Amino acid sequence: MIKHNKGVRDFFKNDYPKLYLLSGSQITTKINSKDKSRIGYYCNVLAITWLAINQLEDTPQHPYRTIIVERFVKRKRMIDVREMIGYCKCTSNQRANQALKKFAEIFKQEQIKNKVYPLLEFE
């Protein structure tokens, strides 16, 4: 699980900012399956990312969407996210790992459902 989560962390640290810039700094959830260019693929991956984020649970018990958006998209410190979700250090770190795992599962499902190939693997 930790190896898997490291791949998702690396995606948000390295790949997401590049995808965001390549898309013209516009966040969309529309998939353009007709555009087979490299930029089209990158825009589709960004759209899949936000489709997956929007499907994450965001309840007080499982604040997955809040954790992903605040910690990994907006790059806030974990201590600030901890205060936002109201958990101690240990529990908030567990929830962050669960959020990353859930994001990876939904992301892969969305890629397959929307036929965005090649599949992006978090290894």
C-alpha positions in Angstrom: 0.0 0.0 0.0 2.8 2.4 0.8 4.5 1.8 -2.5 1.2 2.3 -4.3 0.6 5.5 -2.4 4.1 6.8 -3.2 3.2 6.6 -6.9 0.0 8.7 -6.3 2.0 11.2 -4.2 4.6 11.5 -7.0 1.8 12.0 -9.5 0.4 15.0 -7.6 3.9 16.3 -6.9 5.4 16.0 -10.4 2.8 15.2 -13.0 -0.3 17.1 -11.9 1.3 20.6 -12.1 2.6 19.8 -15.6 -0.9 18.5 -16.7 -2.4 21.7 -15.3 0.0 23.9 -17.2 -0.4 22.0 -20.4 -4.2 22.2 -20.2 -3.9 26.0 -20.2 -4.6 26.2 -16.5 -8.2 25.1 -17.0 -9.8 22.3 -15.0 -12.4 20.4 -16.9 -14.1 17.0 -16.5 -15.0 16.6 -20.2 -13.2 13.8 -22.0 -12.4 14.4 -25.7 -12.0 10.9 -27.1 -11.6 12.2 -30.6 -8.4 14.1 -29.9 -5.6 11.5 -30.2 -2.7 14.1 -29.9 -0.4 14.1 -26.9 -1.9 17.3 -25.6 -5.3 15.8 -25.9 -4.2 12.8 -23.9 -2.8 15.1 -21.2 -6.0 17.1 -21.0 -8.0 13.8 -20.8 -5.8 12.6 -17.9 -6.4 15.9 -16.1 -10.1 15.5 -16.7 -10.0 11.9 -15.3 -8.1 13.3 -12.3 -10.9 15.7 -11.5 -13.6 13.1 -12.2 -11.9 10.8 -9.7 -11.5 13.6 -7.1 -15.1 14.6 -7.4 -16.2 11.0 -6.8 -14.2 10.7 -3.6 -16.1 10.6 -0.3 -16.1 13.8 1.7 -17.7 13.0 5.1 -16.4 13.8 8.6 -15.5 10.1 8.9 -13.8 9.9 5.5 -12.7 13.4 4.4 -10.9 12.0 1.3 -11.8 14.7 -1.1 -10.7 17.5 1.3 -7.4 15.7 1.9 -6.6 15.2 -1.7 -7.6 18.8 -2.8 -6.0 20.6 0.1 -2.9 18.6 0.6 -2.0 17.3 -2.8 -3.6 19.8 -5.3 -3.3 23.0 -3.3 -0.1 21.8 -1.6 -1.1 22.9 1.9 0.9 21.6 4.9 -0.5 18.5 6.5 -0.7 20.3 9.9 -3.2 22.8 8.3 -5.2 19.9 6.7 -5.2 18.2 10.1 -6.9 21.3 11.6 -9.4 21.4 8.8 -10.5 17.8 9.1 -10.3 17.7 12.9 -8.1 14.6 13.4 -4.9 14.0 15.3 -1.6 13.3 13.5 -1.8 9.5 13.4 -5.4 9.4 12.3 -5.0 12.1 9.7 -2.0 10.3 8.2 -4.1 7.1 8.0 -6.9 9.0 6.3 -4.5 10.6 3.8 -3.1 7.1 2.9 -6.7 5.8 2.5 -7.6 8.8 0.4 -4.6 8.2 -1.9 -5.5 4.5 -2.3 -9.2 5.3 -3.0 -8.2 8.0 -5.5 -6.0 5.5 -7.4 -8.8 3.0 -7.5 -11.3 5.5 -8.9 -8.8 7.0 -11.3 -8.1 3.6 -12.9 -11.8 2.8 -13.2 -12.4 6.2 -14.8 -9.6 5.7 -17.3 -11.0 2.3 -18.3 -14.6 3.6 -18.4 -13.7 6.6 -20.6 -11.2 4.7 -22.7 -8.2 7.0 -22.0 -5.2 4.9 -23.1 -2.4 4.2 -22.4 -3.4 3.6 -18.8 -1.5 5.6 -16.2 -0.1 3.3 -13.5 0.8 4.5 -10.0 3.9 2.4 -9.3 
